Amino acid sequence: MEKVDSLEFALDFEINGTILYLKLAKKTKNILIKQLFYSLASQEIDHAKRVDEIYEMVKENKEWEVLGERNLSSIEITLKDFFRKAKKINLKRDIENLSGYKIAMEMEEKGYNA
């Protein structure tokens, strides 16, 4: 796959992820889970912006910075906050979200493996 094709694929993937997480957030009744899905959607938007910036640079044959280690701080903060709040409520009773969790995890796994 060429750079441009790869970047187009990545951009489409991030957009589809955003849409998926927004749909899952809309579907759930649990405010904590809703917030988690909105946070994931927001992160996908940030990823899409970065991919789009790189895409434009590649199209114009400009150099683009190589990404070093991923900045996981926002993801770590989100997950720590999620688990801190999760301790206060019984997530087991909210079984309706199980399929949403699985879909979200599969989506993230596809993104890392693409």
TORKOL-380225 format. One record per residue: x, y, z of N, C-alpha, C in turn; residue number from 1; residue in one letter. Coordinates in nm, 4 decimals. Layout:
<recs>
<<X Y Z> <X Y Z> <X Y Z> NUM 'A'>
...
</recs>
This chain:
<recs>
<<0.0844 -0.1177 0.0000> <0.0000 0.0000 0.0000> <0.0893 0.1244 0.0000> 1 'M'>
<<0.0613 0.2193 -0.0851> <0.1390 0.3429 -0.0893> <0.1073 0.4289 0.0324> 2 'E'>
<<0.1935 0.5297 0.0556> <0.1717 0.6192 0.1695> <0.0338 0.6834 0.1651> 3 'K'>
<<-0.0017 0.7374 0.0479> <-0.1294 0.8078 0.0356> <-0.2455 0.7122 0.0615> 4 'V'>
<<-0.2388 0.5916 0.0043> <-0.3445 0.4930 0.0270> <-0.3535 0.4552 0.1745> 5 'D'>
<<-0.2392 0.4385 0.2373> <-0.2368 0.4035 0.3795> <-0.2967 0.5149 0.4641> 6 'S'>
<<-0.2635 0.6376 0.4299> <-0.3163 0.7505 0.5059> <-0.4660 0.7679 0.4830> 7 'L'>
<<-0.5120 0.7441 0.3603> <-0.6560 0.7499 0.3335> <-0.7285 0.6423 0.4143> 8 'E'>
<<-0.6706 0.5233 0.4183> <-0.7280 0.4145 0.4975> <-0.7331 0.4537 0.6450> 9 'F'>
<<-0.6233 0.5091 0.6959> <-0.6161 0.5484 0.8367> <-0.7195 0.6559 0.8691> 10 'A'>
<<-0.7344 0.7529 0.7808> <-0.8315 0.8596 0.8035> <-0.9734 0.8038 0.8052> 11 'L'>
<<-1.0054 0.7183 0.7089> <-1.1379 0.6550 0.7064> <-1.1615 0.5731 0.8329> 12 'D'>
<<-1.0585 0.5032 0.8777> <-1.0697 0.4200 0.9969> <-1.1009 0.5057 1.1195> 13 'F'>
<<-1.0329 0.6181 1.1334> <-1.0559 0.7070 1.2478> <-1.1959 0.7676 1.2422> 14 'E'>
<<-1.2403 0.8052 1.1235> <-1.3748 0.8612 1.1081> <-1.4797 0.7567 1.1450> 15 'I'>
<<-1.4618 0.6348 1.0956> <-1.5567 0.5278 1.1283> <-1.5566 0.4970 1.2777> 16 'N'>
<<-1.4392 0.5034 1.3396> <-1.4305 0.4824 1.4839> <-1.5065 0.5893 1.5604> 17 'G'>
<<-1.4931 0.7137 1.5173> <-1.5650 0.8237 1.5814> <-1.7148 0.8005 1.5747> 18 'T'>
<<-1.7626 0.7664 1.4566> <-1.9061 0.7422 1.4376> <-1.9535 0.6267 1.5257> 19 'I'>
<<-1.8767 0.5194 1.5283> <-1.9129 0.4036 1.6103> <-1.9240 0.4422 1.7575> 20 'L'>
<<-1.8235 0.5112 1.8103> <-1.8250 0.5462 1.9518> <-1.9387 0.6421 1.9853> 21 'Y'>
<<-1.9711 0.7329 1.8945> <-2.0839 0.8228 1.9189> <-2.2156 0.7455 1.9213> 22 'L'>
<<-2.2298 0.6483 1.8323> <-2.3510 0.5654 1.8319> <-2.3616 0.4839 1.9605> 23 'K'>
<<-2.2496 0.4277 2.0046> <-2.2508 0.3500 2.1288> <-2.2830 0.4390 2.2488> 24 'L'>
<<-2.2308 0.5612 2.2494> <-2.2598 0.6550 2.3581> <-2.4084 0.6889 2.3604> 25 'A'>
<<-2.4650 0.7084 2.2437> <-2.6074 0.7421 2.2349> <-2.6940 0.6262 2.2845> 26 'K'>
<<-2.6499 0.5058 2.2585> <-2.7286 0.3862 2.2896> <-2.7321 0.3532 2.4392> 27 'K'>
<<-2.6225 0.3785 2.5095> <-2.6155 0.3375 2.6503> <-2.6900 0.4342 2.7417> 28 'T'>
<<-2.7386 0.3796 2.8505> <-2.8076 0.4611 2.9508> <-2.7156 0.4934 3.0683> 29 'K'>
<<-2.6068 0.4212 3.0790> <-2.5132 0.4398 3.1893> <-2.4255 0.5615 3.1609> 30 'N'>
<<-2.4333 0.6615 3.2476> <-2.3626 0.7875 3.2242> <-2.2113 0.7686 3.2215> 31 'I'>
<<-2.1596 0.6779 3.3016> <-2.0157 0.6527 3.3037> <-1.9698 0.5914 3.1717> 32 'L'>
<<-2.0441 0.4947 3.1233> <-2.0102 0.4305 2.9967> <-2.0282 0.5289 2.8818> 33 'I'>
<<-2.1329 0.6098 2.8907> <-2.1564 0.7122 2.7889> <-2.0350 0.8043 2.7790> 34 'K'>
<<-1.9845 0.8470 2.8949> <-1.8681 0.9360 2.8980> <-1.7448 0.8684 2.8397> 35 'Q'>
<<-1.7277 0.7393 2.8684> <-1.6148 0.6650 2.8131> <-1.6211 0.6643 2.6605> 36 'L'>
<<-1.7382 0.6345 2.6046> <-1.7510 0.6313 2.4586> <-1.7309 0.7703 2.3969> 37 'F'>
<<-1.7805 0.8756 2.4641> <-1.7563 1.0110 2.4131> <-1.6075 1.0445 2.4161> 38 'Y'>
<<-1.5398 1.0005 2.5199> <-1.3961 1.0238 2.5297> <-1.3215 0.9513 2.4180> 39 'S'>
<<-1.3595 0.8268 2.3911> <-1.2967 0.7522 2.2815> <-1.3234 0.8199 2.1475> 40 'L'>
<<-1.4451 0.8704 2.1278> <-1.4777 0.9410 2.0035> <-1.3903 1.0654 1.9888> 41 'A'>
<<-1.3712 1.1366 2.0981> <-1.2873 1.2562 2.0958> <-1.1429 1.2221 2.0592> 42 'S'>
<<-1.0929 1.1114 2.1123> <-0.9568 1.0692 2.0797> <-0.9454 1.0301 1.9326> 43 'Q'>
<<-1.0490 0.9673 1.8791> <-1.0480 0.9316 1.7370> <-1.0439 1.0574 1.6503> 44 'E'>
<<-1.1137 1.1619 1.6927> <-1.1110 1.2890 1.6191> <-0.9694 1.3468 1.6204> 45 'I'>
<<-0.9033 1.3419 1.7358> <-0.7644 1.3891 1.7439> <-0.6741 1.3092 1.6499> 46 'D'>
<<-0.6942 1.1779 1.6466> <-0.6150 1.0930 1.5563> <-0.6415 1.1304 1.4108> 47 'H'>
<<-0.7681 1.1538 1.3773> <-0.8042 1.1894 1.2396> <-0.7389 1.3212 1.1985> 48 'A'>
<<-0.7359 1.4173 1.2901> <-0.6708 1.5456 1.2608> <-0.5233 1.5247 1.2282> 49 'K'>
<<-0.4566 1.4432 1.3090> <-0.3131 1.4183 1.2879> <-0.2888 1.3456 1.1561> 50 'R'>
<<-0.3704 1.2454 1.1274> <-0.3571 1.1728 1.0006> <-0.3798 1.2678 0.8841> 51 'V'>
<<-0.4782 1.3553 0.8964> <-0.5075 1.4506 0.7894> <-0.3909 1.5467 0.7679> 52 'D'>
<<-0.3279 1.5915 0.8762> <-0.2103 1.6788 0.8641> <-0.0983 1.6077 0.7884> 53 'E'>
<<-0.0725 1.4846 0.8256> <0.0328 1.4069 0.7589> <-0.0036 1.3834 0.6132> 54 'I'>
<<-0.1295 1.3516 0.5879> <-0.1789 1.3280 0.4518> <-0.1518 1.4497 0.3628> 55 'Y'>
<<-0.1831 1.5680 0.4135> <-0.1612 1.6909 0.3361> <-0.0124 1.7131 0.3095> 56 'E'>
<<0.0716 1.6855 0.4074> <0.2163 1.7015 0.3888> <0.2691 1.6041 0.2842> 57 'M'>
<<0.2221 1.4813 0.2888> <0.2661 1.3799 0.1918> <0.2206 1.4185 0.0514> 58 'V'>
<<0.0981 1.4669 0.0384> <0.0470 1.5080 -0.0932> <0.1304 1.6204 -0.1526> 59 'K'>
<<0.1819 1.7072 -0.0660> <0.2625 1.8203 -0.1118> <0.4114 1.7871 -0.1131> 60 'E'>
<<0.4451 1.6608 -0.0939> <0.5844 1.6138 -0.0910> <0.6693 1.6861 0.0131> 61 'N'>
<<0.6080 1.7234 0.1231> <0.6804 1.7869 0.2326> <0.7241 1.6802 0.3316> 62 'K'>
<<0.8289 1.7138 0.4057> <0.8738 1.6242 0.5119> <0.7730 1.6309 0.6263> 63 'E'>
<<0.7526 1.5201 0.6904> <0.6662 1.5201 0.8081> <0.7383 1.4499 0.9208> 64 'W'>
<<0.7114 1.4998 1.0403> <0.7831 1.4468 1.1559> <0.7454 1.3015 1.1799> 65 'E'>
<<0.8453 1.2245 1.2121> <0.8223 1.0849 1.2464> <0.7740 1.0814 1.3902> 66 'V'>
<<0.6674 1.0090 1.4115> <0.6126 1.0014 1.5458> <0.6964 0.9067 1.6299> 67 'L'>
<<0.7366 0.9545 1.7448> <0.8118 0.8705 1.8370> <0.7149 0.7877 1.9187> 68 'G'>
<<0.7452 0.7748 2.0447> <0.6552 0.7004 2.1312> <0.5216 0.7720 2.1360> 69 'E'>
<<0.4174 0.6928 2.1403> <0.2838 0.7508 2.1448> <0.2623 0.8213 2.2774> 70 'R'>
<<0.1918 0.9331 2.2702> <0.1566 1.0044 2.3919> <0.0312 0.9394 2.4488> 71 'N'>
<<0.0510 0.8601 2.5500> <-0.0603 0.7872 2.6082> <-0.1212 0.8587 2.7278> 72 'L'>
<<-0.0711 0.9773 2.7596> <-0.1166 1.0419 2.8814> <-0.2669 1.0644 2.8824> 73 'S'>
<<-0.3255 1.1110 2.7735> <-0.4698 1.1357 2.7736> <-0.5475 1.0053 2.7834> 74 'S'>
<<-0.4981 0.9006 2.7199> <-0.5641 0.7706 2.7276> <-0.5526 0.7153 2.8693> 75 'I'>
<<-0.4335 0.7268 2.9268> <-0.4133 0.6780 3.0636> <-0.5023 0.7520 3.1622> 76 'E'>
<<-0.5114 0.8823 3.1463> <-0.5957 0.9623 3.2351> <-0.7409 0.9193 3.2219> 77 'I'>
<<-0.7863 0.9002 3.0983> <-0.9242 0.8590 3.0742> <-0.9532 0.7245 3.1385> 78 'T'>
<<-0.8633 0.6285 3.1188> <-0.8858 0.4950 3.1743> <-0.8797 0.4944 3.3271> 79 'L'>
<<-0.7841 0.5678 3.3839> <-0.7757 0.5744 3.5299> <-0.9026 0.6364 3.5880> 80 'K'>
<<-0.9500 0.7419 3.5244> <-1.0725 0.8070 3.5691> <-1.1912 0.7118 3.5577> 81 'D'>
<<-1.1970 0.6390 3.4464> <-1.3049 0.5425 3.4252> <-1.3065 0.4378 3.5365> 82 'F'>
<<-1.1914 0.3768 3.5650> <-1.1869 0.2711 3.6659> <-1.2096 0.3252 3.8070> 83 'F'>
<<-1.1661 0.4476 3.8327> <-1.1927 0.5084 3.9634> <-1.3429 0.5235 3.9832> 84 'R'>
<<-1.4115 0.5727 3.8803> <-1.5566 0.5891 3.8886> <-1.6280 0.4545 3.8874> 85 'K'>
<<-1.5730 0.3598 3.8141> <-1.6366 0.2279 3.8026> <-1.6428 0.1577 3.9376> 86 'A'>
<<-1.5466 0.1840 4.0242> <-1.5470 0.1213 4.1571> <-1.6691 0.1640 4.2379> 87 'K'>
<<-1.7221 0.2806 4.2058> <-1.8339 0.3353 4.2826> <-1.9691 0.2792 4.2389> 88 'K'>
<<-1.9748 0.2174 4.1226> <-2.1024 0.1648 4.0736> <-2.0870 0.0182 4.0371> 89 'I'>
<<-2.1975 -0.0478 4.0235> <-2.1964 -0.1890 3.9877> <-2.2124 -0.2026 3.8369> 90 'N'>
<<-2.1006 -0.2188 3.7668> <-2.1064 -0.2303 3.6211> <-2.1624 -0.3645 3.5763> 91 'L'>
<<-2.1579 -0.4639 3.6636> <-2.2098 -0.5952 3.6259> <-2.3586 -0.5897 3.5962> 92 'K'>
<<-2.4303 -0.5028 3.6634> <-2.5739 -0.4946 3.6394> <-2.6042 -0.4310 3.5036> 93 'R'>
<<-2.5044 -0.3655 3.4458> <-2.5232 -0.2944 3.3194> <-2.4776 -0.3821 3.2033> 94 'D'>
<<-2.5306 -0.5021 3.1958> <-2.4886 -0.6008 3.0967> <-2.5222 -0.5576 2.9541> 95 'I'>
<<-2.6172 -0.4649 2.9373> <-2.6549 -0.4192 2.8034> <-2.5365 -0.3609 2.7273> 96 'E'>
<<-2.4369 -0.3129 2.7977> <-2.3226 -0.2493 2.7333> <-2.2135 -0.3469 2.6932> 97 'N'>
<<-2.2291 -0.4731 2.7279> <-2.1252 -0.5711 2.6995> <-2.0918 -0.5774 2.5515> 98 'L'>
<<-2.1921 -0.5766 2.4662> <-2.1641 -0.5814 2.3223> <-2.0939 -0.4542 2.2769> 99 'S'>
<<-2.1287 -0.3407 2.3365> <-2.0621 -0.2151 2.3033> <-1.9157 -0.2176 2.3407> 100 'G'>
<<-1.8850 -0.2744 2.4579> <-1.7455 -0.2870 2.4999> <-1.6680 -0.3737 2.4014> 101 'Y'>
<<-1.7287 -0.4862 2.3644> <-1.6614 -0.5786 2.2729> <-1.6359 -0.5128 2.1381> 102 'K'>
<<-1.7345 -0.4406 2.0876> <-1.7184 -0.3716 1.9597> <-1.6063 -0.2686 1.9695> 103 'I'>
<<-1.6044 -0.1927 2.0782> <-1.5009 -0.0906 2.0967> <-1.3623 -0.1540 2.1029> 104 'A'>
<<-1.3488 -0.2630 2.1760> <-1.2192 -0.3300 2.1862> <-1.1753 -0.3869 2.0515> 105 'M'>
<<-1.2680 -0.4448 1.9764> <-1.2348 -0.4976 1.8438> <-1.1908 -0.3848 1.7513> 106 'E'>
<<-1.2580 -0.2705 1.7599> <-1.2244 -0.1550 1.6766> <-1.0830 -0.1065 1.7087> 107 'M'>
<<-1.0516 -0.0950 1.8363> <-0.9187 -0.0498 1.8757> <-0.8118 -0.1502 1.8330> 108 'E'>
<<-0.8415 -0.2783 1.8475> <-0.7455 -0.3813 1.8076> <-0.7191 -0.3760 1.6575> 109 'E'>
<<-0.8230 -0.3544 1.5783> <-0.8051 -0.3429 1.4330> <-0.7163 -0.2239 1.3996> 110 'K'>
<<-0.7348 -0.1145 1.4731> <-0.6541 0.0044 1.4495> <-0.5070 -0.0185 1.4774> 111 'G'>
<<-0.4772 -0.0903 1.5833> <-0.3377 -0.1184 1.6169> <-0.2749 -0.2170 1.5204> 112 'Y'>
<<-0.3544 -0.3071 1.4675> <-0.3018 -0.4108 1.3786> <-0.3014 -0.3708 1.2319> 113 'N'>
<<-0.3635 -0.2583 1.1995> <-0.3723 -0.2159 1.0580> <-0.2397 -0.1652 1.0067> 114 'A'>
</recs>
